[in-house]
Amino acid sequence: MKTIAVMNQKGGIGKTMTAATIAYLLGEEHGKKVLLIDADQQGNISMLYDAFEPTGIGMSELLEDHQSTGGTYSTEELIQKTPYENIDIIPANGYLMRTNMKLLSESENQVTRFKKAIVEVQQQYDYCIADCGLLMDMTVINVLVGADLVILPVKVGGFEIEAITQMEEQLEDLRKFNQNIRMKILMTMRQKNQTSIQVEQWLHESYNEECFKTVVRRSIVAEKSTIERVPLPEFSKNCIVTRDYRDVTAELLEEMEGQKWTLPEK
């Protein structure tokens, strides 16, 4: 199982949209078994996948009370089905705020709990996609320690240079726990203007292999899908943003599995 975290400490840049859409495309169009991880106390991706319960169990119990740290829960007990056959989820809610405070007070295993717990199901899934919160809190640190790749969505006007530099520094600090973690930048919400074109060019020139070739364009359709609380490709299969994320997912598969993939005709 390959674990991919979607993370940026700037809001409004399409973080949850990216995680939710890539997970959907991997599961529904590519036939991969996908485990979604909601590592954000807002629970937005849980809402998109019809798994949000304000008092339900999920990510908090995985980090606080898993059997690997002497607790009562197995990972499988915390996984929920979604409306999509190939996509399961470990949901989250506001209790993650309490979890972050509790982990800070622990004297051991503060940042390796997710990595240890997820081993239990690594043979059951092809991909684990984690939607991280905006803060570099204990939940997010746990996910990053267990991740193979961090996708960093950035947009024009989103303090993109600062976000990239900050993430690079933070990942360098985390390499003492996970030396193989790496980052890939994804430009989101691109508009057709000179500034966007210049930023896109700068990203590709400056980061090359650390940047997706595909850029994700902005569309009101994507925003409507979140209002309806359904994954974007389910809401609009062929809108421009879905098509862009389809290309992003193909890039991801080529990089992670070493082979190109073409969507078959139906």
C-alpha positions in Angstrom: 0.0 0.0 0.0 1.3 3.4 -0.9 0.3 6.3 1.5 -0.2 9.8 0.1 -0.9 12.8 2.3 -2.4 16.0 0.9 -1.2 18.9 2.9 -0.9 22.7 2.9 -1.1 25.1 5.8 -2.8 27.7 3.7 -6.6 27.5 3.3 -8.7 27.7 0.2 -6.3 26.0 -2.1 -8.2 22.9 -2.9 -6.6 20.5 -0.4 -9.7 18.4 0.4 -10.9 18.6 -3.2 -7.6 17.1 -4.3 -7.6 14.3 -1.8 -11.3 13.4 -2.4 -11.0 13.5 -6.2 -7.8 11.5 -6.5 -9.2 8.9 -4.1 -12.4 8.7 -6.2 -10.6 8.4 -9.5 -8.2 5.7 -8.2 -11.1 3.7 -6.8 -13.9 4.2 -9.3 -12.0 4.6 -12.6 -8.7 2.7 -12.0 -10.1 -0.1 -9.9 -7.7 0.4 -7.0 -8.6 -0.4 -3.4 -8.4 2.9 -1.6 -8.4 3.7 2.1 -9.3 7.4 2.9 -7.9 8.9 6.0 -9.5 12.0 7.5 -6.8 13.8 9.4 -8.7 17.1 9.7 -10.9 17.8 12.7 -13.3 19.7 10.4 -14.2 16.3 8.9 -14.8 17.7 5.4 -13.7 14.6 3.5 -15.8 12.5 5.8 -18.8 14.6 4.8 -18.1 14.2 1.1 -18.0 10.4 1.5 -21.1 10.2 3.7 -19.2 9.1 6.8 -19.3 12.1 9.1 -20.6 11.5 12.7 -20.0 14.3 15.2 -19.6 11.7 18.0 -18.6 8.7 16.0 -15.3 6.8 16.2 -12.5 7.0 13.8 -9.1 8.8 13.6 -9.1 9.8 17.2 -9.4 6.2 18.4 -6.8 5.1 15.9 -4.3 7.5 17.5 -5.4 7.3 21.1 -6.6 3.8 21.7 -5.2 1.4 19.1 -4.1 -2.1 20.0 -0.5 -1.3 18.9 -0.2 1.1 21.8 -2.1 -1.1 24.3 -5.5 0.1 23.5 -8.7 -1.7 22.5 -9.3 -0.9 18.8 -8.0 -2.6 15.8 -7.6 -0.6 12.6 -10.2 -2.7 10.8 -12.8 -1.8 13.5 -12.4 1.9 12.7 -12.8 1.6 8.9 -16.1 2.5 7.4 -17.6 1.7 4.1 -18.5 4.5 1.7 -21.1 4.6 -1.1 -18.3 3.5 -3.4 -17.2 -0.2 -3.6 -13.5 0.3 -3.8 -13.2 3.2 -1.3 -13.3 2.9 2.5 -12.6 5.6 5.1 -11.4 6.2 8.6 -13.4 9.4 9.4 -12.8 12.2 11.8 -14.6 14.9 13.7 -14.0 17.6 16.3 -12.6 15.1 18.8 -9.3 15.3 16.9 -8.6 18.5 18.8 -8.6 16.6 22.1 -6.5 13.9 20.5 -3.8 16.4 19.5 -3.6 17.7 23.1 -3.5 14.2 24.5 -0.7 13.1 22.2 1.4 16.1 23.2 1.2 14.9 26.8 2.3 11.4 26.1 5.9 10.5 26.8 6.4 7.9 24.0 5.1 6.9 20.6 3.8 10.4 20.0 4.5 10.5 16.2 4.6 6.9 15.1 1.1 5.7 16.1 -0.5 6.1 12.6 2.4 4.3 10.9 2.1 1.4 13.3 -1.7 1.1 13.1 -1.9 1.3 9.4 0.4 -1.7 8.9 -2.5 -3.9 10.0 -4.4 -3.2 6.7 -1.5 -2.5 4.2 -2.2 -5.7 2.3 -5.9 -4.9 1.8 -5.5 -1.6 0.0 -3.4 -0.3 -2.9 -3.5 3.3 -1.8 -4.1 5.2 1.4 -5.0 8.9 0.7 -5.0 11.2 3.8 -6.6 14.6 3.8 -4.6 16.6 6.4 -5.7 19.6 8.4 -4.3 23.1 8.1 -2.1 22.9 11.2 1.0 20.8 11.6 -0.5 19.2 14.7 0.1 15.8 16.2 -2.4 14.1 13.9 -0.9 15.5 10.8 2.7 14.8 12.0 1.6 11.1 12.6 0.3 10.9 9.0 3.4 12.4 7.5 5.6 10.1 9.4 3.7 7.2 7.7 3.5 8.7 4.2 5.4 7.9 1.1 4.4 11.1 -0.7 3.0 14.6 0.2 1.0 16.3 -2.4 1.2 20.1 -1.8 -1.6 22.0 -3.6 -0.7 25.7 -4.3 -2.5 28.4 -6.1 -1.7 31.9 -7.4 -2.0 34.4 -4.6 -1.9 31.6 -2.0 1.5 32.5 -0.7 2.8 29.7 -2.8 6.5 30.4 -2.3 6.2 30.5 1.4 4.0 27.4 1.5 6.6 25.4 -0.5 9.5 26.6 1.5 7.7 25.9 4.8 6.8 22.4 3.8 10.3 21.6 2.6 11.7 22.6 6.0 9.1 20.7 7.9 9.6 17.5 5.9 13.3 17.8 6.4 12.7 17.8 10.2 10.5 14.7 9.8 13.0 12.7 7.9 14.5 11.5 11.2 11.3 9.4 11.5 10.7 8.9 7.8 13.7 9.3 5.6 11.9 8.4 2.3 9.1 11.0 2.5 9.0 13.4 -0.5 6.9 16.2 -1.8 5.1 16.9 -5.1 3.6 20.3 -5.9 0.2 20.6 -7.6 -1.0 23.9 -9.0 -4.7 24.3 -8.4 -7.4 26.8 -9.2 -5.5 28.1 -12.2 -7.1 30.9 -14.1 -6.4 32.0 -17.7 -4.3 35.2 -17.0 -0.7 36.3 -17.3 0.0 36.0 -13.6 -1.2 32.3 -13.5 0.9 31.5 -16.5 4.0 33.1 -15.0 3.6 31.2 -11.7 3.0 27.9 -13.5 6.1 28.4 -15.5 8.1 29.3 -12.4 6.9 26.2 -10.6 7.9 23.9 -13.4 11.2 25.5 -13.9 12.1 25.7 -10.2 10.8 22.3 -9.1 10.7 20.2 -12.3 10.3 16.6 -11.1 8.8 17.7 -7.8 5.9 19.4 -9.6 3.0 17.7 -11.5 3.0 18.6 -15.2 -0.8 18.9 -15.0 -2.4 22.0 -13.5 -5.9 22.1 -12.2 -8.1 24.8 -13.5 -10.6 26.7 -11.5 -14.3 26.1 -12.1 -17.5 26.9 -10.2 -18.6 23.3 -10.8 -16.0 22.1 -8.3 -17.4 24.5 -5.7 -20.9 23.3 -6.4 -19.9 19.7 -5.7 -18.7 20.5 -2.2 -22.0 22.3 -1.5 -23.8 19.1 -2.6 -21.3 17.0 -0.5 -20.4 14.5 -3.1 -17.0 13.8 -4.8 -16.4 16.0 -7.8 -16.3 13.2 -10.5 -19.6 11.9 -9.1 -21.1 15.4 -9.4 -19.7 16.2 -12.8 -17.8 13.4 -14.7 -16.5 15.5 -17.5 -16.1 19.1 -16.2 -12.7 20.7 -16.8 -11.6 20.1 -13.2 -12.5 16.4 -13.2 -10.5 16.1 -16.5 -7.6 17.8 -14.9 -7.6 15.6 -11.9 -7.9 12.6 -14.1 -4.6 13.6 -15.7 -3.1 14.2 -12.3 -4.1 10.7 -11.2 -2.6 9.3 -14.4 0.7 11.1 -13.6 0.5 9.7 -10.0 0.0 6.2 -11.2 2.8 6.4 -13.7 5.2 7.6 -11.0 4.1 5.3 -8.2 3.7 2.2 -10.3 6.0 2.8 -13.3 3.4 2.4 -16.0 1.1 4.6 -18.0 -2.6 4.1 -17.8 -5.3 5.0 -20.3 -9.0 5.2 -19.3 -10.7 2.4 -21.3 -13.7 3.3 -23.5 -17.0 2.3 -22.1 
